[in-house]
């Protein structure tokens, strides 16, 4: 894993090879814990059956498969979900403005001195009559490119740029969702990163846990990758006021595995330890439970320097090999809409489409 915190490199990686992928990830949880949102902009959608079929034929590139996913959570349940794969012409990057657009959604990066902000514009109107419009501003300090100085690993084909490990998030959302219409004035804490892979996920990763939790004084970032050629587990505790890493965890363990109806066998508890810090992460609340990917709204308990803290945050799990199993593609195609084709019949019916969430 090549890790950085370089906002200047938060731009498309040109000439990704066939099988490569790239995503820009934004998540936020409101201060009152009522609302959560995750938006991911893709170039080379690694979860697309159409991309995989093209790879098998040797006739496609990441540029042909941009996509955008949006998930909104209310009181621990999915209130809105959209995952759309677009065409090559729907992806646009303005180098001068540092703005990326996919379809009608976009984000633009702005820097003023030590202040870094991303303005994320989201618009989605679905065949099921669900809809979302809104603007969120992610704002943080600029971190040095070598912030995680002990974490640079100039090997492998995956690049992880933690541009904003912690950001204040403000904005407004208009949602027509599972439980009706909502006007949300959003105030909370968020996170933004940028990932690039130069080969299919399954070529390097057996499975992958990662997540982040924002405490009042600290931020926790972790990942646990089981590779085909060994494991790579890292976790850091950041001071929110000094913009510094105050602890790096030496022991990471996963416990209480639970198998889903799709056959995923992921952990419900993650333990992190160092000489002075202990964290227990509980991932019982699964809000996205697919054939190869899970997202959790979890709870983390931090014990540091004799004090205890509790936070709720987003964590995830992926088992890349199952992405390539055609046995599960029927489930993927009910959720993933291809903008150039007629929507799946399930996507047209509110009740049935919500069942896929």
Helices and strands as residue ranges (DSSP letters): E 2-4, G 7-9, E 21-30, E 35-43, H 49-57, G 62-64, E 66-74, E 77-85, G 88-90, E 91-94, E 99-102, E 105-112, E 115-125, E 131-141, G 149-151, E 158-177, E 180-197, G 201-203, E 205-214, E 218-227, E 230-239, E 244-248, E 251-259, E 265-273, E 277-282, E 286-289, E 293-304, E 307-318, G 320-324, G 326-328, H 329-335, E 337-338, G 345-348, H 350-355
